[in-house]
């Protein structure tokens, strides 16, 4: 089949991007390289473990038993990695998902040991050598992470790993959004070669040369100048899409369609599969199944321990409140909690009883006359929040999470949910006694809209990045913030 000549009406093309290496791979080469790295780590660990065992103990071994153990561990490791599609990764998924090879190796070691026991070989099995081999394998896997990523970066920068991308559809807004999202992913192997379109009147796309029509794009693909075509035309009719694909299906090039919603919502979604149907997941329940049980267990254990430790402080505070001002010891305030439902949050009363504000219409200020002398101390040291440990045990709150706001809290002249976009998303989890925003210097009065927005951003960051270790880190920083944060009053 003869190549189509470039359209004579097309404008002159600017200089092409710097040529890539002669031997060039797409980022799918990452998976096979990961496999080679893992196998090399297992291979190098064997002589190291044998030498160390011989040097430390000098005991004889039964080769067949230990060969079975090594084979079982390696087989279990490969099955674990394959089940996670670890060897089908590219540069993007490797950066996003990380590398779980160390954990998989430890689990594979446990599986291999169990198989040895079940096979009746335990009498001739050296536990010492097993521990040394697992330790050596884990060490090599851990130590190889940085050089492996460094090698991939160098391969991408030199063009050994490269992906030349052309856009079809001269829509400056869509292409700009796509480039922004891809640039944020720090994928140095991507090279944008230009934009093609068959429409007669086209807007200029800043920073990209005009290639021509679909025939010119096919010609570039035949010459090896394009690896992937991204179709980014808004409101593209199905008939038109099939026509474009028909023109490009005669050449060896990847063709991908980016839906309008993916551009508009980027980067706030994840691509998931329901069967074979791809879906854009915009929101997902943060804590479910095991993670939900883990979070609840953490809350109960920490709340019980905290109550044991701070109960003397709570008793003294209750006595001082009772002796210095009229009214109840506890202040029960309705606030917005999980699933946007109203919960009743417990606090030590820090204001004069007749001046308390149940719905939060008036924000507390630094020299607020409604606050009692004892209340100032309680608020400054966050002692007034300690009764919320009972809310945690009751299941209304968590130890760590977005702070619950009063039902009528305002930022300036607007309600909080009206003033800050995405505010409702913080109610996908239970509110907390403390949170990421509080340890990042955003305790106290909400003085400005920027401050309110930053709080919500940090709440969303916490929800998306939650782990037990993050909770413990926030709790440690909370203790520090109680004594050093001047915004608490």
The 8 nearest C-alpha neighbors of each residue, nearest first, counted from 0:
[[1, 2, 3, 249, 250, 221, 218, 217],
 [2, 0, 3, 4, 218, 221, 249, 217],
 [3, 1, 218, 4, 0, 221, 217, 214],
 [4, 2, 214, 1, 5, 218, 215, 217],
 [3, 5, 2, 6, 215, 218, 214, 7],
 [6, 4, 215, 7, 3, 214, 211, 9],
 [5, 7, 8, 9, 4, 211, 215, 212],
 [8, 6, 9, 5, 10, 4, 11, 211],
 [9, 7, 6, 10, 5, 211, 11, 199],
 [8, 10, 6, 7, 211, 11, 5, 210],
 [11, 9, 12, 8, 209, 211, 7, 210],
 [12, 10, 9, 13, 209, 210, 208, 8],
 [11, 13, 10, 208, 14, 209, 210, 15],
 [14, 12, 208, 15, 11, 209, 207, 16],
 [13, 15, 12, 16, 208, 17, 11, 192],
 [16, 14, 13, 17, 192, 18, 12, 208],
 [15, 17, 18, 14, 192, 190, 191, 19],
 [18, 16, 19, 15, 14, 158, 190, 20],
 [19, 17, 16, 20, 158, 15, 21, 224],
 [20, 18, 158, 17, 21, 159, 157, 23],
 [19, 21, 158, 159, 22, 23, 18, 157],
 [20, 22, 23, 19, 159, 158, 18, 24],
 [23, 21, 20, 159, 24, 19, 158, 160],
 [22, 24, 159, 160, 20, 21, 161, 158],
 [25, 23, 160, 159, 161, 28, 26, 22],
 [24, 26, 27, 160, 161, 162, 28, 23],
 [25, 27, 89, 28, 90, 29, 160, 24],
 [28, 26, 89, 29, 25, 30, 88, 87],
 [27, 29, 26, 30, 31, 25, 32, 24],
 [28, 30, 32, 27, 89, 31, 26, 33],
 [29, 31, 86, 87, 88, 33, 32, 28],
 [32, 30, 34, 33, 28, 29, 86, 35],
 [33, 31, 35, 29, 34, 30, 36, 28],
 [32, 34, 36, 30, 31, 35, 29, 37],
 [35, 33, 31, 37, 32, 36, 38, 86],
 [34, 36, 32, 38, 33, 37, 39, 31],
 [37, 35, 33, 39, 34, 38, 32, 40],
 [36, 38, 40, 34, 39, 35, 33, 41],
 [37, 39, 41, 35, 40, 36, 42, 34],
 [40, 38, 42, 36, 37, 41, 43, 35],
 [39, 41, 37, 43, 139, 38, 42, 136],
 [42, 40, 38, 44, 39, 136, 43, 37],
 [43, 41, 39, 40, 44, 45, 38, 46],
 [44, 42, 40, 45, 41, 39, 46, 47],
 [43, 45, 135, 136, 47, 41, 42, 46],
 [44, 46, 48, 47, 43, 42, 49, 132],
 [47, 45, 49, 48, 44, 50, 43, 42],
 [46, 48, 44, 50, 45, 49, 51, 43],
 [47, 49, 132, 51, 45, 131, 46, 50],
 [50, 48, 46, 52, 51, 47, 53, 45],
 [51, 49, 53, 47, 52, 48, 46, 54],
 [50, 52, 54, 48, 53, 49, 55, 47],
 [53, 51, 49, 55, 54, 50, 56, 48],
 [52, 54, 57, 50, 51, 56, 55, 49],
 [53, 55, 51, 52, 57, 56, 50, 49],
 [54, 56, 52, 53, 51, 57, 50, 58],
 [57, 55, 58, 53, 52, 54, 51, 59],
 [56, 58, 53, 54, 55, 52, 59, 51],
 [59, 57, 56, 60, 53, 52, 55, 54],
 [58, 60, 57, 61, 53, 56, 62, 125],
 [61, 59, 62, 58, 125, 123, 124, 65],
 [60, 62, 63, 64, 123, 65, 59, 124],
 [63, 61, 65, 64, 66, 60, 67, 59],
 [64, 62, 66, 65, 61, 67, 68, 60],
 [65, 63, 67, 66, 62, 61, 68, 124],
 [64, 66, 68, 67, 62, 63, 69, 61],
 [65, 67, 63, 69, 68, 64, 62, 70],
 [66, 68, 70, 64, 65, 69, 71, 63],
 [69, 67, 65, 71, 66, 70, 111, 72],
 [70, 68, 72, 66, 71, 67, 73, 65],
 [69, 71, 73, 67, 68, 72, 74, 66],
 [72, 70, 68, 111, 74, 69, 73, 67],
 [73, 71, 111, 107, 69, 75, 108, 70],
 [72, 74, 76, 70, 75, 71, 69, 77],
 [73, 75, 71, 77, 76, 72, 70, 78],
 [76, 74, 78, 72, 107, 73, 77, 71],
 [77, 75, 73, 107, 79, 74, 78, 104],
 [76, 78, 80, 74, 79, 75, 81, 73],
 [79, 77, 81, 75, 76, 80, 82, 74],
 [80, 78, 76, 82, 77, 81, 75, 103],
 [79, 81, 77, 85, 83, 82, 78, 76],
 [80, 82, 84, 78, 83, 79, 85, 77],
 [81, 83, 79, 80, 84, 78, 85, 77],
 [82, 84, 80, 85, 81, 79, 86, 78],
 [85, 83, 81, 87, 86, 82, 80, 88],
 [86, 84, 80, 83, 87, 88, 81, 30],
 [85, 87, 30, 84, 88, 31, 34, 81],
 [88, 86, 30, 84, 85, 89, 27, 29],
 [89, 87, 30, 86, 85, 92, 93, 29],
 [88, 90, 27, 26, 29, 91, 92, 93],
 [89, 91, 93, 26, 92, 94, 29, 88],
 [90, 92, 94, 93, 89, 95, 186, 184],
 [91, 93, 95, 94, 89, 96, 90, 88],
 [92, 94, 90, 97, 91, 96, 95, 89],
 [95, 93, 91, 92, 97, 96, 90, 184],
 [96, 94, 92, 93, 97, 91, 184, 90],
 [97, 95, 93, 92, 94, 98, 91, 99],
 [96, 98, 93, 94, 95, 99, 92, 100],
 [97, 99, 100, 96, 93, 101, 85, 144],
 [98, 100, 102, 101, 103, 97, 80, 96],
 [99, 101, 103, 102, 98, 104, 140, 80],
 [102, 100, 104, 103, 137, 99, 140, 105],
 [101, 103, 105, 104, 99, 100, 106, 137],
 [102, 104, 100, 106, 101, 105, 107, 76],
 [105, 103, 107, 101, 106, 102, 76, 100],
 [106, 104, 108, 102, 107, 103, 101, 109],
 [105, 107, 103, 109, 108, 104, 102, 110],
 [106, 108, 104, 110, 72, 76, 75, 109],
 [109, 107, 105, 111, 106, 72, 110, 104],
 [108, 110, 106, 112, 107, 111, 113, 105],
 [109, 111, 107, 113, 108, 112, 114, 106],
 [112, 110, 72, 114, 71, 108, 113, 109],
 [113, 111, 115, 109, 114, 110, 108, 116],
 [112, 114, 110, 116, 111, 115, 117, 109],
 [115, 113, 117, 111, 116, 112, 118, 110],
 [116, 114, 118, 112, 113, 117, 120, 121],
 [115, 117, 113, 121, 114, 119, 118, 120],
 [116, 118, 114, 119, 115, 113, 120, 121],
 [119, 117, 115, 116, 120, 114, 121, 113],
 [118, 120, 116, 117, 121, 115, 122, 114],
 [121, 119, 115, 118, 122, 123, 116, 124],
 [120, 122, 124, 116, 123, 119, 115, 118],
 [123, 121, 124, 120, 119, 125, 116, 64],
 [122, 124, 121, 120, 61, 125, 64, 60],
 [123, 125, 121, 122, 126, 120, 64, 65],
 [126, 124, 127, 128, 129, 123, 60, 65],
 [125, 127, 129, 128, 130, 124, 131, 112],
 [126, 128, 130, 125, 129, 131, 52, 132],
 [127, 129, 131, 125, 130, 126, 132, 52],
 [130, 128, 126, 132, 127, 131, 133, 125],
 [129, 131, 127, 133, 128, 132, 134, 126],
 [130, 132, 128, 134, 48, 129, 133, 135],
 [133, 131, 48, 135, 129, 134, 130, 128],
 [132, 134, 136, 130, 135, 131, 137, 129],
 [133, 135, 131, 137, 132, 136, 130, 138],
 [134, 136, 138, 44, 132, 133, 137, 131],
 [137, 135, 44, 133, 139, 138, 134, 41],
 [136, 138, 140, 134, 101, 135, 139, 141],
 [137, 139, 135, 141, 136, 140, 142, 134],
 [140, 138, 142, 136, 40, 141, 137, 143],
 [141, 139, 137, 143, 138, 142, 40, 136],
 [140, 142, 138, 143, 139, 144, 137, 101],
 [141, 143, 139, 140, 144, 138, 145, 146],
 [142, 144, 140, 141, 146, 145, 147, 139],
 [145, 143, 147, 142, 141, 146, 148, 140],
 [144, 146, 148, 147, 143, 149, 142, 141],
 [147, 145, 149, 143, 148, 144, 150, 142],
 [148, 146, 150, 144, 149, 145, 143, 151],
 [149, 147, 151, 145, 150, 146, 144, 152],
 [150, 148, 146, 152, 147, 151, 145, 153],
 [149, 151, 147, 153, 148, 152, 146, 154],
 [152, 150, 154, 148, 153, 149, 155, 147],
 [153, 151, 149, 155, 150, 154, 156, 148],
 [154, 152, 156, 150, 155, 151, 157, 149],
 [153, 155, 159, 151, 157, 152, 160, 156],
 [154, 156, 160, 188, 152, 158, 153, 157],
 [157, 155, 153, 158, 154, 152, 187, 188],
 [158, 156, 154, 155, 159, 153, 20, 19],
 [157, 159, 19, 20, 155, 160, 161, 156],
 [160, 158, 23, 154, 20, 157, 155, 24],
 [161, 159, 155, 24, 158, 25, 154, 23],
 [162, 160, 188, 158, 25, 189, 155, 24],
 [161, 163, 189, 25, 188, 226, 190, 164],
 [164, 162, 190, 225, 226, 191, 189, 192],
 [163, 165, 191, 227, 228, 192, 190, 225],
 [166, 164, 228, 193, 192, 194, 191, 229],
 [167, 165, 194, 229, 228, 230, 195, 168],
 [166, 168, 230, 195, 194, 196, 229, 231],
 [167, 169, 232, 196, 231, 170, 195, 166],
 [168, 170, 171, 196, 194, 201, 202, 204],
 [169, 171, 173, 172, 168, 174, 232, 204],
 [172, 170, 204, 174, 173, 175, 169, 203],
 [173, 171, 175, 170, 174, 176, 204, 177],
 [174, 172, 176, 175, 170, 171, 177, 262],
 [175, 173, 177, 171, 176, 172, 170, 178],
 [174, 176, 178, 172, 173, 177, 171, 179],
 [175, 177, 179, 173, 174, 178, 172, 180],
 [178, 176, 174, 180, 179, 175, 181, 173],
 [179, 177, 181, 175, 176, 180, 182, 174],
 [178, 180, 176, 182, 177, 181, 175, 183],
 [179, 181, 183, 177, 182, 178, 176, 266],
 [180, 182, 178, 184, 183, 179, 177, 186],
 [181, 183, 179, 184, 185, 180, 178, 186],
 [184, 182, 180, 181, 185, 179, 186, 178],
 [183, 185, 181, 182, 186, 180, 91, 94],
 [186, 184, 183, 182, 187, 181, 91, 188],
 [187, 185, 188, 184, 189, 182, 91, 181],
 [186, 188, 189, 185, 155, 156, 152, 190],
 [187, 189, 161, 155, 186, 162, 160, 190],
 [190, 188, 162, 187, 186, 161, 163, 191],
 [189, 191, 163, 164, 162, 192, 188, 161],
 [192, 190, 164, 193, 165, 163, 189, 207],
 [191, 193, 165, 164, 190, 163, 16, 15],
 [194, 192, 208, 207, 165, 209, 191, 210],
 [193, 195, 166, 209, 165, 210, 167, 169],
 [196, 194, 167, 210, 211, 212, 209, 166],
 [195, 197, 212, 168, 198, 167, 169, 211],
 [196, 198, 212, 199, 213, 195, 211, 168],
 [197, 199, 196, 200, 201, 212, 168, 169],
 [200, 198, 201, 197, 196, 212, 202, 8],
 [201, 199, 198, 202, 197, 196, 169, 203],
 [200, 202, 199, 169, 203, 198, 196, 170],
 [203, 201, 204, 169, 200, 170, 171, 205],
 [202, 204, 205, 201, 171, 169, 209, 207],
 [203, 205, 171, 207, 206, 202, 169, 170],
 [206, 204, 207, 203, 171, 208, 175, 202],
 [205, 207, 204, 208, 193, 203, 191, 175],
 [208, 206, 193, 205, 204, 194, 209, 192],
 [209, 207, 193, 210, 13, 194, 12, 206],
 [208, 210, 194, 193, 211, 195, 207, 12],
 [211, 209, 195, 194, 193, 208, 215, 216],
 [212, 210, 195, 215, 9, 209, 196, 216],
 [211, 213, 197, 196, 195, 215, 214, 216],
 [212, 214, 216, 215, 217, 197, 195, 196],
 [213, 215, 217, 216, 212, 3, 218, 246],
 [216, 214, 218, 5, 212, 217, 213, 211],
 [215, 217, 213, 219, 214, 218, 220, 212],
 [218, 216, 220, 214, 215, 219, 247, 213],
 [217, 219, 215, 221, 216, 220, 2, 214],
 [220, 218, 222, 216, 224, 221, 217, 225],
 [219, 221, 225, 217, 223, 222, 218, 224],
 [222, 220, 218, 223, 219, 250, 217, 251],
 [221, 223, 219, 220, 224, 218, 225, 217],
 [224, 222, 220, 221, 225, 219, 226, 251],
 [223, 225, 219, 220, 222, 226, 163, 221],
 [226, 224, 220, 163, 223, 227, 164, 219],
 [227, 225, 163, 252, 162, 164, 253, 220],
 [226, 228, 253, 164, 252, 254, 225, 165],
 [227, 229, 254, 165, 166, 164, 253, 255],
 [230, 228, 166, 255, 256, 167, 231, 254],
 [231, 229, 167, 256, 166, 232, 257, 255],
 [230, 232, 168, 257, 229, 167, 233, 256],
 [231, 233, 168, 235, 230, 234, 170, 167],
 [232, 234, 235, 259, 231, 258, 170, 173],
 [235, 233, 236, 232, 259, 258, 237, 231],
 [234, 236, 233, 232, 237, 240, 239, 238],
 [237, 235, 239, 238, 234, 240, 241, 233],
 [236, 238, 240, 239, 241, 235, 242, 234],
 [239, 237, 241, 240, 236, 242, 235, 243],
 [238, 240, 242, 236, 237, 241, 243, 235],
 [241, 239, 237, 243, 242, 238, 244, 236],
 [240, 242, 244, 238, 243, 239, 245, 237],
 [243, 241, 239, 245, 240, 244, 238, 246],
 [244, 242, 240, 246, 245, 241, 239, 247],
 [245, 243, 241, 247, 246, 242, 248, 240],
 [246, 244, 242, 248, 243, 247, 241, 249],
 [245, 247, 243, 244, 248, 242, 213, 249],
 [248, 246, 244, 249, 245, 217, 250, 243],
 [249, 247, 245, 250, 244, 246, 251, 252],
 [248, 250, 247, 251, 246, 245, 217, 252],
 [251, 249, 248, 252, 247, 221, 217, 220],
 [250, 252, 220, 249, 253, 221, 248, 226],
 [251, 253, 226, 227, 250, 254, 220, 225],
 [252, 254, 227, 228, 226, 255, 251, 229],
 [253, 255, 228, 227, 229, 252, 256, 230],
 [256, 254, 229, 228, 230, 257, 253, 227],
 [255, 257, 230, 229, 258, 231, 254, 228],
 [256, 258, 231, 230, 261, 255, 259, 229],
 [259, 257, 261, 260, 256, 262, 231, 233],
 [258, 260, 262, 261, 233, 263, 257, 234],
 [261, 259, 263, 262, 258, 264, 265, 257],
 [260, 262, 258, 264, 259, 263, 265, 257],
 [263, 261, 259, 260, 265, 264, 173, 176],
 [262, 264, 260, 261, 265, 259, 176, 173],
 [265, 263, 261, 262, 267, 260, 266, 268],
 [266, 264, 267, 262, 261, 263, 268, 180],
 [265, 267, 268, 264, 180, 261, 262, 269],
 [268, 266, 265, 264, 281, 269, 282, 280],
 [269, 267, 281, 280, 266, 279, 265, 270],
 [268, 270, 280, 279, 271, 281, 267, 266],
 [269, 271, 279, 278, 280, 277, 268, 272],
 [270, 272, 278, 277, 269, 279, 280, 273],
 [273, 271, 277, 276, 274, 275, 278, 270],
 [274, 272, 276, 275, 277, 271, 278, 270],
 [273, 275, 276, 272, 277, 271, 278, 270],
 [274, 276, 273, 272, 277, 271, 278, 270],
 [275, 277, 273, 272, 274, 278, 271, 279],
 [278, 276, 272, 271, 275, 273, 270, 279],
 [279, 277, 271, 270, 272, 280, 276, 273],
 [278, 280, 270, 269, 268, 281, 271, 277],
 [281, 279, 269, 268, 282, 270, 278, 271],
 [280, 282, 268, 279, 267, 269, 283, 264],
 [283, 281, 280, 284, 268, 267, 269, 424],
 [282, 284, 285, 281, 280, 286, 427, 268],
 [283, 285, 286, 287, 282, 427, 428, 462],
 [284, 286, 283, 462, 287, 463, 428, 427],
 [287, 285, 291, 290, 284, 288, 294, 428],
 [286, 288, 291, 290, 289, 285, 284, 292],
 [287, 289, 291, 290, 292, 286, 293, 294],
 [290, 288, 292, 291, 293, 287, 286, 294],
 [289, 291, 293, 286, 287, 292, 288, 294],
 [292, 290, 287, 286, 294, 288, 289, 293],
 [293, 291, 295, 289, 294, 290, 296, 288],
 [292, 294, 290, 296, 291, 295, 289, 297],
 [293, 295, 297, 291, 292, 296, 290, 298],
 [294, 296, 298, 292, 297, 293, 291, 299],
 [297, 295, 293, 299, 298, 294, 292, 300],
 [296, 298, 294, 300, 295, 299, 301, 293],
 [299, 297, 295, 301, 296, 300, 398, 397],
 [298, 300, 302, 296, 301, 297, 392, 303],
 [301, 299, 297, 303, 302, 298, 296, 304],
 [300, 302, 304, 298, 303, 299, 305, 297],
 [301, 303, 305, 299, 304, 300, 388, 298],
 [304, 302, 306, 300, 305, 301, 299, 307],
 [305, 303, 301, 307, 306, 302, 300, 308],
 [304, 306, 302, 308, 307, 303, 301, 309],
 [307, 305, 303, 309, 310, 308, 304, 302],
 [306, 308, 304, 305, 310, 309, 303, 311],
 [307, 309, 305, 306, 310, 304, 311, 312],
 [310, 308, 312, 306, 311, 307, 305, 313],
 [309, 311, 313, 312, 306, 307, 308, 314],
 [312, 310, 314, 313, 309, 315, 308, 307],
 [313, 311, 309, 315, 310, 314, 316, 382],
 [312, 314, 310, 316, 311, 315, 317, 309],
 [315, 313, 311, 317, 316, 312, 310, 318],
 [314, 316, 318, 312, 317, 313, 319, 311],
 [317, 315, 313, 319, 318, 314, 312, 320],
 [316, 318, 314, 320, 315, 319, 328, 313],
 [317, 319, 315, 321, 316, 320, 322, 314],
 [320, 318, 316, 322, 321, 317, 323, 315],
 [321, 319, 317, 323, 318, 322, 328, 324],
 [320, 322, 318, 319, 323, 324, 328, 317],
 [323, 321, 319, 320, 324, 318, 325, 317],
 [322, 324, 320, 321, 319, 325, 373, 371],
 [325, 323, 322, 321, 320, 326, 351, 371],
 [326, 324, 321, 352, 327, 323, 351, 322],
 [325, 327, 352, 324, 328, 321, 351, 353],
 [328, 326, 329, 330, 325, 348, 321, 352],
 [329, 327, 348, 317, 347, 320, 321, 326],
 [330, 328, 347, 348, 327, 346, 331, 345],
 [329, 331, 348, 346, 347, 345, 332, 328],
 [332, 330, 345, 344, 343, 329, 346, 333],
 [331, 333, 344, 357, 343, 334, 330, 345],
 [334, 332, 343, 342, 341, 344, 405, 406],
 [333, 335, 405, 406, 341, 342, 404, 403],
 [336, 334, 341, 339, 340, 403, 404, 406],
 [337, 335, 340, 339, 341, 342, 430, 403],
 [336, 338, 429, 426, 339, 428, 340, 427],
 [339, 337, 426, 340, 427, 336, 428, 429],
 [338, 340, 337, 336, 426, 335, 341, 423],
 [339, 341, 336, 338, 335, 337, 342, 334],
 [342, 340, 335, 334, 336, 333, 339, 343],
 [341, 343, 334, 333, 336, 335, 344, 340],
 [344, 342, 333, 332, 331, 334, 345, 341],
 [343, 345, 332, 331, 342, 333, 387, 334],
 [346, 344, 331, 387, 386, 330, 329, 343],
 [347, 345, 330, 384, 383, 386, 329, 348],
 [346, 348, 383, 329, 330, 328, 349, 386],
 [347, 349, 330, 329, 328, 350, 346, 383],
 [348, 374, 350, 370, 371, 347, 351, 375],
 [351, 349, 370, 371, 369, 348, 355, 352],
 [350, 352, 354, 353, 369, 371, 370, 355],
 [351, 353, 326, 354, 355, 350, 325, 327],
 [352, 354, 351, 355, 350, 326, 356, 369],
 [355, 353, 351, 352, 369, 356, 350, 370],
 [356, 354, 352, 353, 350, 357, 351, 369],
 [355, 357, 359, 358, 354, 360, 361, 332],
 [356, 358, 332, 359, 355, 333, 405, 331],
 [357, 359, 407, 406, 405, 356, 360, 333],
 [360, 358, 408, 405, 407, 361, 356, 357],
 [359, 361, 407, 408, 358, 362, 409, 356],
 [362, 360, 359, 363, 356, 408, 409, 358],
 [361, 363, 364, 359, 360, 444, 408, 445],
 [362, 364, 367, 361, 444, 365, 488, 443],
 [365, 363, 367, 366, 362, 444, 488, 443],
 [364, 366, 367, 488, 363, 444, 486, 487],
 [367, 365, 364, 368, 370, 363, 488, 369],
 [366, 368, 364, 369, 365, 370, 363, 488],
 [369, 367, 370, 366, 371, 350, 364, 351],
 [368, 370, 350, 367, 351, 354, 371, 355],
 [371, 369, 350, 368, 374, 349, 367, 375],
 [370, 372, 374, 350, 373, 349, 351, 375],
 [373, 371, 375, 374, 370, 376, 349, 323],
 [374, 372, 376, 371, 375, 377, 320, 349],
 [373, 349, 375, 371, 377, 372, 376, 370],
 [376, 374, 378, 372, 373, 377, 379, 371],
 [377, 375, 379, 374, 373, 378, 380, 372],
 [376, 378, 382, 374, 383, 380, 375, 379],
 [379, 377, 381, 375, 488, 380, 376, 383],
 [378, 380, 488, 376, 487, 377, 381, 375],
 [379, 381, 382, 481, 378, 377, 376, 482],
 [382, 380, 378, 383, 384, 379, 377, 481],
 [381, 383, 377, 384, 380, 385, 378, 313],
 [382, 384, 347, 377, 381, 346, 385, 378],
 [385, 383, 346, 382, 381, 386, 387, 347],
 [384, 386, 387, 382, 383, 388, 346, 313],
 [387, 385, 388, 346, 345, 384, 389, 347],
 [386, 388, 390, 389, 385, 345, 384, 391],
 [387, 389, 391, 386, 390, 302, 385, 392],
 [390, 388, 392, 387, 391, 386, 393, 345],
 [391, 389, 387, 393, 395, 388, 392, 396],
 [390, 392, 396, 388, 394, 397, 389, 393],
 [393, 391, 389, 394, 390, 299, 388, 302],
 [392, 394, 390, 391, 395, 389, 396, 388],
 [393, 395, 391, 392, 396, 390, 397, 295],
 [396, 394, 390, 393, 391, 342, 429, 397],
 [395, 397, 391, 430, 429, 431, 390, 394],
 [398, 396, 431, 391, 399, 298, 429, 430],
 [397, 399, 431, 432, 298, 391, 433, 400],
 [400, 398, 431, 433, 434, 397, 432, 470],
 [399, 401, 431, 434, 430, 402, 433, 397],
 [402, 400, 430, 458, 431, 434, 403, 425],
 [401, 403, 430, 431, 400, 404, 433, 432],
 [404, 402, 430, 335, 334, 336, 401, 405],
 [405, 403, 334, 335, 402, 406, 408, 336],
 [404, 406, 334, 359, 408, 358, 407, 335],
 [405, 407, 334, 358, 335, 408, 404, 359],
 [408, 406, 358, 359, 360, 405, 409, 414],
 [409, 407, 359, 405, 360, 406, 414, 415],
 [408, 410, 414, 415, 413, 411, 407, 412],
 [411, 409, 413, 415, 414, 412, 448, 418],
 [410, 412, 413, 409, 447, 448, 446, 414],
 [411, 413, 410, 409, 414, 418, 415, 417],
 [414, 412, 409, 410, 411, 418, 417, 415],
 [413, 415, 409, 417, 416, 408, 410, 418],
 [414, 416, 409, 418, 417, 410, 408, 419],
 [417, 415, 422, 414, 418, 419, 423, 420],
 [418, 416, 414, 415, 419, 413, 420, 422],
 [417, 419, 415, 416, 413, 414, 410, 420],
 [418, 420, 422, 416, 452, 417, 415, 421],
 [421, 419, 422, 418, 417, 416, 452, 423],
 [422, 420, 423, 424, 419, 455, 425, 416],
 [421, 423, 424, 416, 420, 419, 425, 455],
 [424, 422, 425, 421, 426, 416, 339, 427],
 [425, 423, 426, 422, 421, 427, 459, 428],
 [426, 424, 423, 427, 422, 459, 458, 401],
 [425, 427, 337, 428, 424, 338, 339, 423],
 [426, 428, 425, 424, 338, 337, 284, 429],
 [429, 427, 426, 337, 430, 425, 285, 338],
 [428, 430, 337, 396, 397, 336, 431, 400],
 [431, 429, 401, 400, 396, 402, 403, 336],
 [430, 432, 400, 399, 397, 398, 433, 402],
 [431, 433, 398, 399, 402, 397, 387, 434],
 [434, 432, 399, 431, 400, 437, 402, 398],
 [435, 433, 400, 399, 437, 401, 436, 431],
 [434, 436, 438, 437, 457, 439, 473, 461],
 [437, 435, 439, 457, 441, 454, 434, 438],
 [436, 438, 442, 441, 434, 439, 435, 440],
 [439, 437, 435, 440, 436, 477, 476, 480],
 [438, 440, 436, 437, 441, 435, 442, 457],
 [441, 439, 438, 437, 442, 436, 484, 486],
 [442, 440, 437, 436, 439, 443, 454, 438],
 [443, 441, 437, 486, 440, 487, 444, 436],
 [442, 444, 487, 486, 488, 445, 441, 363],
 [443, 445, 446, 364, 363, 362, 442, 486],
 [446, 444, 447, 451, 450, 443, 410, 362],
 [445, 447, 444, 450, 448, 410, 451, 411],
 [448, 446, 450, 449, 445, 451, 410, 411],
 [447, 449, 451, 450, 452, 410, 446, 418],
 [450, 448, 452, 447, 451, 453, 446, 454],
 [449, 451, 453, 447, 448, 452, 454, 445],
 [450, 452, 448, 454, 449, 453, 445, 447],
 [453, 451, 449, 455, 454, 450, 419, 448],
 [452, 454, 456, 450, 455, 451, 449, 457],
 [455, 453, 451, 457, 452, 436, 456, 458],
 [454, 456, 458, 452, 457, 453, 422, 459],
 [457, 455, 453, 459, 458, 454, 460, 452],
 [456, 458, 460, 454, 459, 436, 455, 461],
 [457, 459, 455, 461, 460, 456, 401, 454],
 [460, 458, 462, 456, 457, 461, 455, 463],
 [461, 459, 457, 463, 458, 462, 464, 456],
 [460, 462, 458, 464, 459, 463, 465, 457],
 [463, 461, 459, 465, 460, 464, 458, 285],
 [462, 464, 460, 461, 465, 459, 285, 458],
 [465, 463, 461, 462, 460, 466, 469, 459],
 [466, 464, 462, 461, 463, 469, 467, 470],
 [465, 467, 469, 468, 470, 464, 294, 471],
 [468, 466, 470, 469, 471, 465, 294, 297],
 [467, 469, 471, 466, 470, 472, 465, 473],
 [468, 470, 472, 466, 467, 471, 473, 465],
 [471, 469, 467, 473, 468, 472, 399, 474],
 [472, 470, 474, 468, 473, 469, 475, 467],
 [471, 473, 469, 475, 470, 474, 468, 476],
 [474, 472, 476, 470, 475, 471, 477, 469],
 [473, 475, 477, 471, 476, 472, 470, 478],
 [476, 474, 472, 477, 473, 478, 471, 479],
 [475, 477, 479, 473, 478, 474, 438, 480],
 [476, 478, 474, 480, 479, 475, 438, 473],
 [479, 477, 481, 476, 475, 480, 474, 482],
 [478, 480, 476, 477, 481, 482, 483, 475],
 [479, 481, 477, 484, 483, 482, 478, 476],
 [482, 480, 478, 380, 479, 483, 484, 477],
 [481, 483, 480, 479, 484, 380, 478, 379],
 [482, 484, 480, 481, 485, 479, 478, 486],
 [485, 483, 480, 486, 481, 482, 487, 440],
 [484, 486, 487, 483, 488, 482, 379, 480],
 [487, 485, 443, 484, 442, 488, 444, 441],
 [486, 488, 443, 379, 485, 442, 484, 378],
 [487, 379, 378, 365, 443, 486, 375, 364]]
